[in-house]
Amino acid sequence: MRKLFKKGERVRNKLDGKVMEVLKYIKNNWIQVKSFDIESKEVRTATVKEDKLSKAA
């Protein structure tokens, strides 16, 4: 299993452009990430495929 991102690293979602933080790898190419929703002012966690993410600037 390749690991492109490390825990705590900031990544950008290629689909909607949201910046997220890597929490952990779940299984092959699936990553658990957290992001902050500005409208509802809460932290959300989600699982995203690794190829849908890129490194944030």
C-alpha angles and dihedrals in degrees: 000000000000119000113203095171133048128219111278094020120135115239134179124228109234093210103054104007097240117153113232138177122234113241102174147320111261103185138321107344095338118120130189109223136177128214136178119242108213097197097053094027096227138120116247129195125207141165117241134178113254094236091059090064135073133184114277119234 
